[in-house]
Structure formats: structure tokens, C-alpha cells
Amino acid sequence: MNSAGVAVFFGCAIAAFCGDTTGTGMDASRLARIPVRMKEFVDGGKAAGIVTLVARHGKIASLDAVGYQELESKSPMRTDTIFRIASLTKPITCAGIMTLVDEGRISVIDPVEKYLPEFRGQKANLCGTGSGYDCAAVGPSRPINILDLMTHTSGLPGAFPGRSGAPPTSLAELAASGSKLTLLFEPGTAWNYSNVGYAILGRIIEVVSGKPYDQFLAERIFAPLRMADTYFFVPADKQKRVAAVYADEGGSLKRATSAEAIPKIPAPQGGILSTAADLFRFDQMMLNKGTLEGQRVLSAAAVELMTTSLTADIRAGFAPGVGHGLGYEVVRNAKGTYRYNSVGSYVKGGAYRTYEFVDPAKDLIGIILLQRTNGGGDVADEINVFAAMAAAAIEH
């Protein structure tokens, strides 16, 4: 990102809208339509507030906030509001893993049991969640490996089952409980979105690096990228900037206080809180093949692997025409271009309708953040509209 882009970011941190299209090849009047359209979702009761960011050629072209950070107090949404980004955490966790690959500390095809011995002897039920004749748990043809975890092809269930007794107090304890779960299929043969697998990745980072997972990311990702508003646990002096979470209940937004509970341990699968501007810095690093402002975070080879669809013809992802890379869904054919993303774009959505896309062919980054627990998933109306409008603003 050039110095002009940095100036735009710091000059706009608390504005309702800002941006500079100079040098971006984007039409300012078309970009200005984005917050107008987003406000229609707010006025229609679909979202409390929305922040959008569009960047091209390394520069923020528009950064807008509409609606409210909290409906009850009518506190306005700001461009520096902090959001629970949910599964947008996953590419960042994968980036942590890939720094260790770059250093020769691990390989993506290393079996999980190499670092977490409790996973030795894990079984698979080749009937998936079914039962019946010839559905006994058996040893898989090979153990699950790190690549399986990052691409959601390990066969692990989507979530940890409910448990009696005290909740886990460490990532080590949480990850270890995954070793007791039966795989739903042979590793590498199918796709099942698994938060369990990403919790295990976080624990592997701890074991290999010798540091707590959240500390490792802070030192290796957040600090060099100057992601100054990105945390697993937001400090007290910034709590007032955290957006409230809502659920759509019959067309009316209701506060989802359970989603706002502060966890006891950092969640590699979805625990980061961040801002649009900080996520832009991470995305720009990825688009720059691992560097930002002279700081190399990942090798170009690591970025290439992360942003390549590695799931072949396996049905994967939560949108048409995508496969799965490491943390990201990757647009792999024409079906995935329905919101003007080019083939090769890498994208990620989160549970609270947070979403980011990086389109290398267009040199375009888009980020949309809201806090609603339900309604549309990765193909929510707000996301589809935003992505198409961002690309439609390109002039040359």
C-alpha cells in the first residue's frame, strides 16, 4: 500500500465515510452508491449498521459506515468500529501455520499426531453420521494431516459436541477433545466445514512455536502489519468501539447477547475482533504476495498455496463455483463469478455476516462488516450487493 493510502486510512478513522479514488481507476460516484444501498438495508431493519471498504491498486478508494453500532443507545456506526469477525479468523490462523512452514518447522502434510500424540489411533465411521450394518468405526487409510485441517477435508465434525462438567480452560484441552471424535469420512476424500479442525491448528501453532497461539499471531501477524485494533480480547479502553450483535427474529432485530459473551480462551476458528482498516492491511499483504510496507510476513509461495483451490472436484464451500484453499474459498469456475469476482479470487465469510474478498485479476479488495447472526450466510443480500457494486465501480 502506498503512503497516500496510509494517509487516507489515518485521516478517516472516525469518519462516517471517506476515501480517495485518485490512482485507483475507480468511479467515485459509483462508489458513493454503496453506502446509500447499505443504508437501505439498515432502514429496512435488516442490519443495525454496516461498514464497507473498497481498495484498489493498494489504496483505499472508499471506507463508509452507515447505521448504528448499537441500536439501543443509537450510537452511530463508525469506520473504526470493532467487529467480531468470526470465521475471517481462519485465513489468519492459516497464515500463522504458513509462517512455520516458511521456517521449515512443519510441513502441511505432516500428520496431526506428529505434534499432538493424543490423535494417534483416531477412528473413522465411513457411514458418516449414520449407523447400521458395516458402519463400525475403523482406522482410516491414513491419519489426518495439517493440510486436511486447513481445507476442511479431515473428516472431523463441524463443532465440538456438548460436554458435561467445566468447559475447557486452555486451547490444549479443547484441541485434545477433538482426538476423541470419530471422523465422518476418509481424510482428503470429502469436505465438511470444521471449526474443530481450526482449534487443532491453533494448538499446533502453540506446540511448534512454544508460545500461546494468540501471542504468536500478535507477534508474527498483527504487529508487523500494524493491525493496531485487532485482538482476541479487546482492551477496556476500546470496548466502547465494539459493535453489538443482533439476530433477525421474524423481520425484527433482537440483541443476541449470547454472541457477545467474552470467551475464556482464544478461538483459532473464529475469535478475532478487528476493524475494516486492519483487515484491509492483512488482505493487502496477501495481494502483495506476503509483504506490506517493506515487512514480509509470508513467502510468495505460502500465499500462492493458501489462495489456490486444493479440493479438486470435491463439493466445497458456501457459495457457487468455489473450491477451498487454506482458510479461504477460491473462485474456481464461471459459476463463482456471479457477483463479478474473477476466477482466482479468494474470499471468506463469517458467521455474523462479515465478509472479505481479494480479486487479484482486478487488483481489488472488498470488505463488508455487520453483526447479524442469521440470514443468508455467505450469499446474504448485503454481501452479494456490495461485492457487485464494488467491481462495478471500476472504470479502467
C-alpha positions as CSV (number, residue, x, y, z in Angstrom):
1,M,0.0,0.0,0.0
2,N,1.4,3.4,-0.9
3,S,1.8,6.3,1.5
4,A,-1.3,8.0,0.1
5,G,-3.4,5.0,1.1
6,V,-2.0,5.1,4.6
7,A,-2.9,8.8,4.9
8,V,-6.4,8.1,3.8
9,F,-6.8,5.4,6.5
10,F,-5.5,7.5,9.4
11,G,-7.4,10.6,8.3
12,C,-10.7,8.7,8.1
13,A,-10.6,6.5,11.2
14,I,-13.6,8.1,12.8
15,A,-15.4,9.5,9.8
16,A,-18.8,8.2,8.6
17,F,-17.3,7.9,5.1
18,C,-14.1,8.6,3.3
19,G,-11.8,7.6,0.5
20,D,-9.8,8.8,-2.4
21,T,-10.2,7.3,-5.8
22,T,-7.1,9.1,-7.3
23,G,-4.9,6.4,-8.9
24,T,-7.4,3.6,-8.3
25,G,-9.2,3.6,-11.7
26,M,-12.5,3.7,-9.9
27,D,-15.5,5.9,-10.3
28,A,-16.2,8.0,-7.2
29,S,-19.9,8.4,-8.0
30,R,-20.4,4.7,-8.3
31,L,-18.6,4.0,-5.1
32,A,-20.8,6.6,-3.4
33,R,-23.8,4.4,-4.3
34,I,-22.6,1.7,-2.0
35,P,-23.3,3.4,1.4
36,V,-26.6,4.6,0.0
37,R,-27.6,1.0,-0.8
38,M,-26.3,-0.3,2.5
39,K,-28.4,2.3,4.4
40,E,-31.5,0.8,2.7
41,F,-30.7,-2.4,4.5
42,V,-30.4,-0.6,7.8
43,D,-33.6,1.4,7.2
44,G,-35.4,-1.8,6.3
45,G,-34.4,-3.4,9.6
46,K,-32.1,-6.0,8.1
47,A,-28.9,-4.7,9.8
48,A,-28.2,-2.3,12.7
49,G,-25.2,-0.9,10.9
50,I,-22.7,-1.7,8.2
51,V,-19.1,-0.8,7.4
52,T,-17.7,-1.2,3.8
53,L,-14.2,-0.8,2.4
54,V,-13.1,-0.9,-1.2
55,A,-9.5,-0.7,-2.2
56,R,-7.7,-1.0,-5.5
57,H,-4.1,-0.7,-6.6
58,G,-3.1,-0.7,-2.9
59,K,-5.2,2.3,-2.0
60,I,-8.4,2.7,0.0
61,A,-10.9,4.1,-2.5
62,S,-13.9,4.2,-0.2
63,L,-14.5,3.5,3.5
64,D,-18.0,4.0,4.7
65,A,-20.2,3.5,7.8
66,V,-24.0,3.6,7.9
67,G,-26.5,2.9,10.7
68,Y,-25.7,2.2,14.3
69,Q,-23.0,0.4,16.3
70,E,-25.7,-0.2,18.9
71,L,-29.4,0.2,18.3
72,E,-30.4,0.7,21.9
73,S,-28.2,3.7,22.5
74,K,-28.3,4.9,18.9
75,S,-24.6,5.2,18.9
76,P,-23.6,5.7,15.3
77,M,-21.6,3.2,13.3
78,R,-18.0,4.4,12.7
79,T,-15.4,3.4,10.2
80,D,-13.2,2.3,13.1
81,T,-15.9,0.2,14.9
82,I,-14.5,-3.1,16.1
83,F,-16.3,-6.2,14.9
84,R,-16.4,-9.9,15.8
85,I,-15.1,-11.1,12.5
86,A,-15.9,-14.8,13.3
87,S,-14.5,-17.1,10.6
88,L,-12.5,-14.4,8.9
89,T,-10.1,-15.5,11.7
90,K,-9.4,-18.7,9.8
91,P,-7.2,-17.3,7.0
92,I,-5.2,-15.5,9.7
93,T,-4.8,-18.8,11.6
94,C,-3.6,-20.4,8.4
95,A,-1.1,-17.6,7.9
96,G,0.3,-18.4,11.3
97,I,0.7,-22.0,10.2
98,M,2.4,-21.0,7.0
99,T,5.0,-18.8,8.8
100,L,6.1,-22.1,10.4
101,V,6.2,-23.8,7.1
102,D,8.3,-21.0,5.7
103,E,10.7,-21.5,8.5
104,G,11.0,-25.3,7.9
105,R,9.4,-26.1,11.3
106,I,6.5,-28.1,9.9
107,S,5.1,-29.4,6.6
108,V,1.5,-29.1,5.6
109,I,1.3,-32.9,5.0
110,D,2.7,-33.7,8.5
111,P,0.2,-35.8,10.4
112,V,-1.5,-34.1,13.3
113,E,-0.4,-36.9,15.6
114,K,3.3,-35.8,15.0
115,Y,2.6,-32.8,17.2
116,L,-0.4,-33.9,19.2
117,P,0.2,-37.6,20.1
118,E,-3.3,-37.9,21.5
119,F,-4.6,-38.1,17.9
120,R,-2.9,-41.5,17.3
121,G,-5.4,-44.2,16.7
122,Q,-8.3,-41.9,15.8
123,K,-11.1,-43.8,14.1
124,A,-13.5,-43.1,11.1
125,N,-17.1,-44.0,10.6
126,L,-17.3,-44.4,6.8
127,C,-21.1,-44.1,7.1
128,G,-20.6,-40.5,8.3
129,T,-23.2,-39.7,10.9
130,G,-25.2,-42.7,10.0
131,S,-25.4,-46.1,11.7
132,G,-26.3,-49.6,10.7
133,Y,-24.7,-52.6,9.0
134,D,-21.0,-52.3,8.3
135,C,-20.8,-48.9,10.0
136,A,-18.4,-49.7,12.8
137,A,-15.6,-47.2,13.4
138,V,-12.4,-48.3,11.7
139,G,-8.9,-46.9,11.3
140,P,-8.7,-44.5,8.3
141,S,-6.3,-45.3,5.5
142,R,-4.0,-42.5,6.7
143,P,-4.0,-40.1,9.7
144,I,-5.4,-36.6,9.3
145,N,-2.8,-34.0,8.4
146,I,-2.4,-30.3,8.7
147,L,-3.5,-29.7,5.1
148,D,-6.7,-31.6,5.8
149,L,-7.5,-29.3,8.7
150,M,-6.9,-26.1,6.7
151,T,-9.0,-27.3,3.7
152,H,-11.8,-28.8,5.9
153,T,-11.2,-32.3,4.4
154,S,-10.1,-34.0,7.6
155,G,-13.5,-35.7,8.3
156,L,-13.7,-34.0,11.7
157,P,-17.2,-32.9,12.7
158,G,-18.2,-29.2,12.4
159,A,-18.3,-28.4,16.1
160,F,-17.3,-29.8,19.4
161,P,-20.2,-31.7,21.0
162,G,-21.7,-30.5,24.2
163,R,-19.9,-31.7,27.3
164,S,-20.8,-32.0,30.9
165,G,-18.6,-30.5,33.6
166,A,-16.4,-27.5,33.4
167,P,-15.6,-26.0,30.0
168,P,-12.0,-26.3,28.7
169,T,-9.6,-23.7,30.2
170,S,-6.9,-23.9,27.5
171,L,-6.5,-24.4,23.8
172,A,-4.6,-27.6,24.7
173,E,-7.6,-29.0,26.5
174,L,-10.0,-28.0,23.8
175,A,-7.9,-29.4,20.9
176,A,-7.3,-32.7,22.8
177,S,-11.1,-33.3,23.0
178,G,-11.0,-33.4,19.2
179,S,-8.9,-36.5,19.3
180,K,-11.8,-38.4,20.8
181,L,-14.1,-37.6,17.9
182,T,-14.8,-40.1,15.1
183,L,-14.1,-38.9,11.6
184,L,-17.0,-38.7,9.2
185,F,-15.1,-39.9,6.2
186,E,-11.6,-40.9,5.0
187,P,-9.3,-37.9,5.2
188,G,-8.9,-35.9,2.0
189,T,-11.9,-37.5,0.2
190,A,-14.8,-35.1,1.1
191,W,-15.4,-31.6,2.6
192,N,-17.0,-30.8,5.9
193,Y,-16.6,-27.4,7.4
194,S,-14.9,-28.0,10.7
195,N,-14.3,-25.5,13.5
196,V,-12.8,-28.4,15.4
197,G,-10.0,-28.7,12.9
198,Y,-9.1,-25.0,13.2
199,A,-9.0,-25.2,17.0
200,I,-6.5,-28.0,16.5
201,L,-4.4,-25.8,14.1
202,G,-4.1,-23.2,16.8
203,R,-2.8,-25.8,19.3
204,I,-0.3,-27.0,16.7
205,I,1.0,-23.4,16.5
206,E,1.4,-23.4,20.3
207,V,3.3,-26.7,20.3
208,V,5.7,-25.9,17.5
209,S,6.3,-22.2,18.4
210,G,6.4,-22.7,22.2
211,K,4.2,-19.6,22.5
212,P,0.5,-19.1,23.2
213,Y,-1.5,-19.1,20.0
214,D,-2.8,-15.5,20.5
215,Q,0.7,-14.2,21.4
216,F,2.2,-15.8,18.3
217,L,-0.3,-14.2,16.0
218,A,0.1,-10.8,17.7
219,E,3.9,-11.0,17.2
220,R,4.1,-12.6,13.8
221,I,1.0,-11.1,12.0
222,F,-0.7,-8.2,13.9
223,A,2.4,-6.3,14.9
224,P,4.4,-6.4,11.6
225,L,1.2,-5.4,9.7
226,R,0.4,-2.7,12.2
227,M,-3.1,-4.1,12.8
228,A,-3.5,-1.9,15.9
229,D,-7.2,-2.7,16.5
230,T,-7.1,-6.4,16.2
231,Y,-7.4,-8.6,19.3
232,F,-8.8,-11.8,20.7
233,F,-9.6,-9.9,23.9
234,V,-10.3,-6.2,23.3
235,P,-8.7,-3.9,26.0
236,A,-11.0,-2.0,28.3
237,D,-10.2,1.4,26.7
238,K,-11.5,0.1,23.3
239,Q,-14.6,-1.8,24.4
240,K,-16.9,1.1,23.6
241,R,-16.0,0.7,20.0
242,V,-17.2,-2.9,19.7
243,A,-20.4,-3.4,17.7
244,A,-23.4,-5.0,19.3
245,V,-24.7,-8.3,17.8
246,Y,-28.3,-8.9,16.7
247,A,-30.4,-11.7,15.3
248,D,-33.2,-11.3,12.8
249,E,-36.3,-12.7,14.6
250,G,-39.3,-12.5,12.2
251,G,-38.1,-9.4,10.5
252,S,-37.1,-7.6,13.7
253,L,-33.6,-7.2,15.0
254,K,-33.1,-8.5,18.6
255,R,-30.0,-8.3,20.7
256,A,-28.0,-11.5,20.6
257,T,-26.3,-11.2,24.0
258,S,-25.1,-14.8,23.9
259,A,-22.9,-14.0,20.9
260,E,-21.3,-11.1,22.8
261,A,-20.0,-13.3,25.7
262,I,-16.3,-12.9,26.2
263,P,-14.6,-16.3,25.7
264,K,-12.1,-17.8,28.2
265,I,-9.6,-18.9,25.6
266,P,-8.7,-17.5,22.1
267,A,-10.5,-19.3,19.3
268,P,-8.5,-20.1,16.2
269,Q,-11.7,-20.9,14.4
270,G,-13.4,-17.6,14.9
271,G,-12.3,-15.5,17.9
272,I,-10.7,-12.4,16.4
273,L,-12.2,-8.9,16.7
274,S,-11.0,-6.3,14.2
275,T,-11.8,-3.3,12.0
276,A,-12.2,-2.9,8.3
277,A,-9.0,-1.0,8.0
278,D,-7.0,-3.7,9.9
279,L,-8.5,-6.4,7.7
280,F,-7.5,-4.4,4.6
281,R,-3.9,-4.4,5.8
282,F,-4.0,-8.2,6.1
283,D,-5.7,-8.6,2.7
284,Q,-3.3,-6.2,1.0
285,M,-0.4,-8.2,2.4
286,M,-1.9,-11.3,0.8
287,L,-2.4,-9.4,-2.5
288,N,1.2,-8.3,-2.4
289,K,2.4,-11.9,-2.2
290,G,3.3,-11.7,1.5
291,T,4.6,-8.2,2.1
292,L,3.3,-4.8,3.2
293,E,5.3,-1.6,3.5
294,G,8.6,-3.4,3.5
295,Q,7.6,-6.1,6.0
296,R,7.5,-9.6,4.7
297,V,5.0,-11.7,6.7
298,L,4.7,-14.7,4.4
299,S,6.6,-16.0,1.4
300,A,5.1,-15.6,-2.0
301,A,5.0,-19.4,-2.2
302,A,2.9,-19.6,1.0
303,V,0.4,-17.0,-0.3
304,E,0.2,-19.0,-3.6
305,L,-0.7,-22.2,-1.8
306,M,-3.2,-20.5,0.5
307,T,-5.0,-18.9,-2.4
308,T,-5.2,-22.0,-4.7
309,S,-8.2,-24.3,-4.7
310,L,-6.9,-27.6,-3.3
311,T,-10.1,-29.5,-3.2
312,A,-10.2,-30.6,-6.9
313,D,-13.7,-31.7,-7.8
314,I,-14.9,-32.2,-4.2
315,R,-18.1,-30.2,-3.5
316,A,-16.9,-27.5,-1.1
317,G,-17.7,-24.0,0.2
318,F,-20.8,-22.0,0.9
319,A,-21.3,-20.3,-2.5
320,P,-21.5,-21.4,-6.1
321,G,-18.3,-22.1,-8.1
322,V,-15.8,-22.2,-5.3
323,G,-13.2,-24.7,-4.0
324,H,-11.2,-24.4,-0.8
325,G,-7.7,-23.2,-0.3
326,L,-6.1,-22.6,3.1
327,G,-8.6,-20.6,5.1
328,Y,-10.2,-19.2,2.0
329,E,-12.7,-20.2,-0.5
330,V,-11.4,-19.8,-4.0
331,V,-13.5,-19.0,-7.1
332,R,-12.6,-21.8,-9.4
333,N,-15.0,-21.5,-12.3
334,A,-17.5,-19.3,-14.0
335,K,-20.3,-20.2,-11.6
336,G,-18.4,-18.3,-8.9
337,T,-18.3,-15.0,-10.9
338,Y,-22.0,-14.2,-10.3
339,R,-21.1,-11.2,-8.1
340,Y,-18.3,-10.0,-10.5
341,N,-15.5,-11.8,-8.7
342,S,-12.9,-13.1,-11.2
343,V,-11.9,-16.7,-11.3
344,G,-9.0,-17.0,-8.8
345,S,-10.5,-14.6,-6.3
346,Y,-10.2,-15.7,-2.7
347,V,-13.0,-14.9,-0.3
348,K,-14.1,-15.6,3.2
349,G,-17.3,-15.1,5.2
350,G,-18.0,-15.2,8.9
351,A,-21.0,-16.2,11.0
352,Y,-22.1,-12.6,11.7
353,R,-22.2,-11.6,8.0
354,T,-18.6,-10.4,7.9
355,Y,-17.0,-10.9,4.5
356,E,-13.9,-10.1,2.6
357,F,-12.8,-10.8,-1.0
358,V,-9.4,-10.3,-2.8
359,D,-9.6,-10.3,-6.6
360,P,-6.0,-10.4,-8.0
361,A,-7.2,-10.1,-11.6
362,K,-8.8,-6.7,-10.8
363,D,-6.3,-5.8,-8.1
364,L,-9.4,-5.2,-5.9
365,I,-10.1,-5.8,-2.2
366,G,-13.6,-5.6,-0.7
367,I,-14.6,-5.8,3.0
368,I,-18.1,-5.7,4.4
369,L,-18.8,-5.9,8.2
370,L,-22.1,-6.2,10.0
371,Q,-23.2,-8.1,13.1
372,R,-26.2,-10.3,12.5
373,T,-26.2,-14.0,13.5
374,N,-28.5,-15.2,10.7
375,G,-29.9,-14.5,7.3
376,G,-28.2,-15.5,4.1
377,G,-24.8,-16.8,5.1
378,D,-22.1,-16.1,2.6
379,V,-24.7,-15.2,0.0
380,A,-26.6,-12.7,2.1
381,D,-28.1,-9.9,0.1
382,E,-25.8,-7.3,1.7
383,I,-22.7,-9.3,0.6
384,N,-23.9,-10.0,-2.9
385,V,-24.9,-6.4,-3.5
386,F,-21.7,-5.0,-2.0
387,A,-19.3,-7.2,-4.0
388,A,-21.0,-6.5,-7.3
389,M,-21.2,-2.8,-6.7
390,A,-17.5,-2.6,-5.8
391,A,-16.4,-4.3,-9.0
392,A,-19.0,-2.2,-11.0
393,A,-17.2,0.9,-9.9
394,I,-14.0,0.0,-11.8
395,E,-13.5,2.3,-14.8
396,H,-10.1,1.3,-16.0
